[in-house]
Amino acid sequence: MIEFTQRDIRQLEEKGISRKTVEAQIRTFVEGIPFINLHGPAVVGDGILKTDAKQEKRLVEKFESSQSKLSLLKFVPASGAASRMFKSLFNFFDTYKPDKERFSSYVDRTEQKEIGEFFERATELPFYEMVLKRIGQKNLSEDSSKYTFVKELLSEEGLNYGFYPKGLLPFHKYKDHLVTPFEEHLLEAAYYARSKDKAFLHFTISEQHQTLFNTELKKVGKRASERTETNFIVDYSYQSQATDTIAVTPDNQPFRNEDNSVLFRPGGHGALIQNLDQQDADIIFIKNIDNVVTRDKCEEIARSKKVLAGVLLELQEQIFSFSNILEEQTMDGNTLDEIKSFLENDLNVRFSENFSGFTLGQQIEILKDKLNRPIRVCGMVKNEGEPGGGPYWVKDRNGNISLQIVESAQVDLSHEQQTAIFKKATHFNPVDLVCGVKDFKGNKFNLMNYVDEKQGFITRKTKEGKELKALELPGLWNGAMAYWNTIFVEVPSSTFNPVKTVNDLLKPAHQVN
């Protein structure tokens, strides 16, 4: 049993974390988190829906005909800082000495190909001319000017881009102005997340960046509205301190800071399920902040989103119809079989072998439970070597089989059979979700009831030279949505254009034609 001091208890109260929650987290460290048990990869025809041109036309029309009657929301996780995006540049800034070594020799010696490409194609970067102007250079022909360029980009005295939230960096350069991912998300929302003349967007951000986002909205909101004839209603939320998790020592005692306070760490993007749960809309589109394109490519992105939303609406129609029938208990055996067949074939639900042995009343309750859940339609991109989780059939500890998005860290890759299944994935997760969070009566589900707490992650870290164990909550589109009804749909690879490193800005999706 962990003994907490009065000071510890005050710390918990200040963060809004219950003692019971902390004790459960420590128990998780002691017991460990079991690996996911992969049953098989989800593939086209078995877990992944592939639509043809005729189906897509029908689905787009389905969404567009309902659009003005629905409340729509675009939900964008946007709290990440850009430091990781500039990792190679930070390394260059720390290790390159232009007065002691030629740049070409440095690239050869360190095999830093990314830095070589960065400067070889620097003129294509959106901020190239702005930085040159600030440092008083006409080009980057001199080795010292390359160093000065990076210094201006990253240092506190310069643009300080490493500190900025990724959503507020210049990603695209149009004729007379630079555009951030934040502005591109507004423009893109007008294509598919608009109802009548309004588009609602919700960004999850770090509290320290709130002023920066407010300033950006004042700067670009009017321009985006005039361009799209859309009124953008934007709001924000922070990752709650109450979702922070306790860190422990290697022997599972609370890890203490130098001042003897308990160390808590952010719980990862899975904590955002609470932020999502506070939203109220008929359809919620979820997309990461760095996955945007230049506006000339928005039509294709919008079409794909409308297809996913059309799939959601068609399924909801049938779900709501069957839910009403079950509620009124106006069905015969044939209707019951029809509902079960729909769940199996359209919602990818798997039933236990014992189902047929249950009483009629028990079967009705099971069908009600399976139908009446939040639903997510997830775009899946063909696997072309990009990192990220993928779609799998998973068997849980009770033997239930369901569709899940699984990260490599959740899989026991020392297990030959599990590794073989993991490698058979044909698609990966680009974080492209369309969600229905209301039931057939129009009531919003409590999303916290559909989280699998056993799908978190335990990682090993160090702080001030001391080892610790950290706990990440189940990921937002992993364990946090484990008990949702899940549909995977193949989407074009052109819809996935994240900027994980600064050199990704050189890809065609981020070059203005």
N, C-alpha and C positions, 0 to 999 in steps of 0.2 A: 504493500500500500504506500503510495506517495504521500509524504507529509508536506503540506503547503503552509508557508508562513502567512501571517496577517498581511504582510506587504505583497506576497504573491496573490492573495485573494483580492486585494485592492486593484492589482494590475489586471486581473481577469475581469473585474467589474468595469474598469475603465475601457477595456477593449470590447466589452459586451459578449464575453465568452463564458459559458457556464463551466463550473468545475466538472460536471458530469461529461461534458464534451471533451475536456482535456484528458480526463481519466480514460475515456474511450479511445482517444488518439494514442495514449501511452500503451494501452492494451494492444492496439494495432501494431505498434512497434515491437512489442514482446512476441505477439503471435505471428507477425509477418503478414504480407499480402500474397495470397496464392496467385500463381500465374493463371492467365486465361487458358481455358481448354479449347483449342481450335478444333472444330468438327470438320471444317472444309472451307475452301475459298468461296466467296460469292462470285459467280460468273454470269455472263449473259445467258438467260434461260433458266438459271438456278440462283435466284437472288438479285439479279440485276436486270432491269427492264431496258430494252433497247427499242426506241421508237423509230418508225419510218416517217417519210415526208407527209403522208396522208394523216397519220395519227397526230403528228406535231401540229398540222394545220387545225385539226379538230380541238386539240388541247389549248392552243393559243386563242382560238375563238371562244372557247369555254371561259377562259380567264377574262378576256377582254369584254365579253358580254356581261360579266358579273362585277367588273372592276369598280364601277362607280357606286355600287351598292355595298361594297365591302370597306371595312377599316383596314388599312395596310400600314405596315411599319417595316423600316429597314433597320436592323440591329447590327451595329459594327463594333466588335472588340477593337479598341484603339489605344490601349494603355501602354503599349510597348515603346521604350525609348529606342533611338536609332543606333546606339552604341555598337550592337552586334553587326549591324549593316556595314559599319565602317571598320570592322576588325582588321582587315588587311592594311588599311590606311593608318590606323593607330600604330600598328606594328612597324610600318615604314617610317612614320614620324619619330618613333622611339629609337630606331636602330640605324637609320641612314644618316651619314655625315658627308654632305656634298663637298666639303673642303678636303676630304681624305680619299674619296672613291668616286669613280665615274658611275653614273646611274646604270649604264648597260652592264658594268662589272657587278654591281650590286644585284641586279636581277639574275644574272648568270650564277653568281655565288650562292644566293639564297633560294634560287628556283621559285621566286615569287612571280609566277606568270600573271596572276591577277593584277599586280601593280604594273607590269609591262603593258597589259591590255588597257588598263585604266588610262595611262598616259598616251598610248598609241592612238586611242579613240576619244581623247578628252574633249575634242571639239563637239562631239555628239552629246555630251552631258548637259542637262538643262541649265545648270548653274555655272557653266564654263565662263561665259563672257562676263557675268556678274563678278566672279571671283577675280578674274584678270583685271577688271577695272578697279577693284578694291585694292589690289596689290601693286597697281601701276605698271603692269606688264602688257606687252603686245602679244606674246605667245609664250610657250613653254619650252623653248629651244635649249635654254641653259639648265644644267642640272640643279643649280641653286634655286631657280625659279620653280622647279617641280616641288622641291621641299617647301618653299614659301607658299605655294598653292595649297598644299595639304595643311600646313600650319594655319592658314587663314580659314580653311574649311572647318577645322576641328578644335582649335584652341579657344579658350574662354575669351581671350582678347579679340578673337576673330568672330566668325559666324557661329561657332560653338555647336555645330550640327550634331556632334556626338551626344549632346545633352538633350536635344530636341525630341519631342515625340515624333515617331516616324510619319504620322499622319499630317504633319505640318512642314515637311521638307518639300522643296521643289522636285517634283517627279517628271513633269512634262513642260516643254517650252513651246508656246504658240508664238505667233508673229510678234506680238507686242507685250506679252506677259508670261510669267511662270505660274504653273498651277500645281497645287498640293493634292495628295490623295483625298484629303478632306473635301476639297472643292469638286474633285472628280466623282466622289460618292454622291454629292448633291446632284450633279448633272446626270449621273447614271440613274439615280432614283426616279428622276422625272420620266424616264423611259418605261419603267415597269412598276414602281412602288408609289405611283400617284393615283389618288382617287379624286375625281373631278379636277380641281385645280390645286389640290394640296398634296404635299408629300411629307410624311412624318419620318424623322430619322432619330435614332438613339445611339449615342456613342458612349462606350464605357472607357473612361480615361483615368489617368492618375490625377489626384487632387492638385498636385503642384503645377499641373499644366492647364488648369481650368481657365486662367486668365488668357493664356496664349490661344486657346480654342475660341474663346469669346471674341478676341481681337480678330482672329481669322474670319469668323462668321460675319462680323461687321464689315470686313474688308471685301469679302467675295460674295456674300449672300445676295446682295442686290444684283450683281453681275450675273450670277447663276439664275436668279429669278427672271430677269429680263430675257435672258437667252432662251429659257425653256417655258416661259409663261406659267411658272409654277411658284406657289407660295410654300417655302420650306419652313417647317416647324421642327426645330432641332432642340433636343435636350440631352443631358449627360447624367451619368452616375459613376460612382467610384466603386472599386472593389472594397467591400466592407471589411473593416478591421476585425469584425467578429468571425470572418472566415479565415483569419490567420491560423496557422497550426503550430503547435509547440515543437521545438527542436529538442532532441535528447542526446545524451552521451552514448558511446558505443554499448554501455551496459544499461541503457534505457532509463537513466535518471534525467530529470529536467536539466537541459544545458543552461548554464548561467553566464551572463555577461560579467565584465570586470566589476561592475557595481552590484553584483549579486542578484540582479533582476533576471527573470526567466526570459530566454530568447524565444520569440515568436517570429515566424517567417510567413510571407504571403503564400496562400494556398494554391496558387496556379490558376489557369484560366477556368478550371472547373468551378471556382468560386462564383463565376459570373452567372451560374444557374439561378442564383438569388436575384441578380439584376434582371435577368430575363423573366423571372417569375413575376416581377413587378410591372411588366408591360401588359397592355390590354389591347389586342387587335385581333381581327379575324384571321389575317395571314401575316406572319412575320418572316421576312427574308433575312438570313444571316450570312455575312460575308466579312472576311478579315480586311483590316484597313489597308494593307499593302497590295491587295489584289484588285488593281484597277487597270484600265486601258485608256488610251487617248480617245477623245470623244468621237472621232471618225469611225471607231470600231464598236461603238455602243450598241448599234442595232442588233448585231449578232449576239452580244451578251444578253440584251433584253429579251430576245426571242427564246433563248435557252431558259431564262428565268420564268417566262410565261408558260413554257412547256411544263416545268416543274410545278408551277402553281396550278395549272390545268389538271395535272395528275392528282394533286391534293384535293381540288374541288370535286372532281369526279368520284374519288374514293369517299370523301366526306358525305356526299349525297347519299351513297349507298349505306355507309355506316349509320348516318342519322335515321334513314328509313328503317333499317333493321333494328336499331336501338328503340325506336318508337314501337315497333311490333313486339319486341321482347318486353318492353315496359307494360304494354297493354295486354300481353299474353294472349294475343289473337293469332296463334299459329298452330299448324299441324306438323306432323313428322316431316313432311316434304319441305316446309319452310325452314325447319330446324336444320335439315341437311343442306339447304341452300345457303343458310347463314354460315355454317361450318365450312362449306366449300369456298365461299367468298373469303373467309378469314385465311384459309390455307393457300388459295391460289392468288389472291390479290393483295393480301396484307402480310403474306409470308409467315403466318402464325403456325406453329407446330403444336399438336395436341399429344397428350400422353396416351399410351396404349390402353389405359384404363378408362378412357372417356366413355366408350360405349357401354361400360358396366355401371355408370352412374345413373341415378334416377333422373326422370325428366326435369324435375325442379333443380337438381344439381347441375345438369347440363345447361339449363337456361342461365343460371347464375355464372357459370364459367364463360358462356358466350357473351353475356353482358360485360363481364370484366375484361375480356379480350378486345371487345369492340370499343369500350368506353375509356379510351386513353388518349393522351396527346399523340399527335402523328407528325412525323418528319419525313419529308421527301428530300433525299440527299443526292445531289449530282455526284457522279463518279467519273473520273477521267482515266482513259487507258494508260496503263503503267509504262512510262517511257524513261524510267530511271530516276524520277524525282523523289526526294525524301518525303516521308509522311506516312500516316496510318492508312489502312486499307479496309475493304469490306470483307467480312468473314461470317460464316455460320459458327456460332459458339455454343458449347454445351456448358450450362452452369452447374453449380454444386448439387442441385436437386435433379439433374438430368434433363432440364428443359433446354430446348434448342431455339436460338433466336438469331436474328441478324444484328451485328454490331460493327462499329468502326473500331479497329484495334491498332494500337501503336506497337512497335517492335519491343519496347520496354516491358510490355505486358505479357510477352511470350517467352517461354523457357527455350531459348535457342540452343541449349545444350542437349535438348531432347530431340533425337533424330526425326521422329515422326512429326512433331510439332514444327520443326524447322522446315521439313519437306512441304507441309501444308502452307506455311507462311510464304514460302517462295513461289507457290502456285498462284498467288494473287495476280489477276490480270488487270486490276484497276487500283487506283489510290484515291484518297480523300482530299479534295481541294478546298474543303470547308465552303460548301455551296448548298445551304439548307433552306428549305421553305417549310415553315412550321404551322400547324394548326393546334391551338392551345385551348380551344373551347369545346364543350360537349354538345350533344344534340339538343340541349335545352338552352344553349347560349351561355352557359356558365363557364367561367375560366377554370381550368384544372389547377390544382396546387402542384406545381412542377416538382416541389421538393419530395413528393410522395413517389416519384418515379426514378429516384437516384439509386444506383447500386454502390453503397459505401465501400464495398470490397474491391472496387476497381481503381483505387488510388495508387500512388507510387511512393515507395520509400527510396530516397537517394542518400548518398554519402557526400558530405561537404566538409570544409574546414573553415574555422573562424579563429583569427588570431593564433594560428598555428595549432589549434586543437581540433580533433576530429569530432564530427557530430552526424547525427542522422536527421534528415528532414522528411516531412510528409507532404506530398502534393495531393490535393483532393481529386476525385475522379474527374477526368477531363470533360469539358463542356459537351463535346459531341461524342465522348466515349461513355464512361460510367454514369455521368450526370444525366444522360438520356437513355440509359440501359433498358428501362421498362416502357419506353415509348413504342408505338407501332412504327415500323421502319420500312421505307421503300427506297431502294437504290435505283437510280436511273442514269444510264450512260449519257454524258454531256461532252461536247467538243473540247479538245485540249486547248482550243483558242480562248476558252473561258477562264483559264488558269494562268495568271500572269503575275505572280507575287514578286516582290522585290526583297529578297533575303540578303543580298549583298549589293553594294553600290554599283557593281558591274552589271547587275540585272537591268539597270536603267538603259543599257546599251542594246537590249533586245528589241526586236521590231515592234512589239506591243506598246513600247514606251517611246517610240520615235514618231513624231508628228509628220504625217505625209503632206 
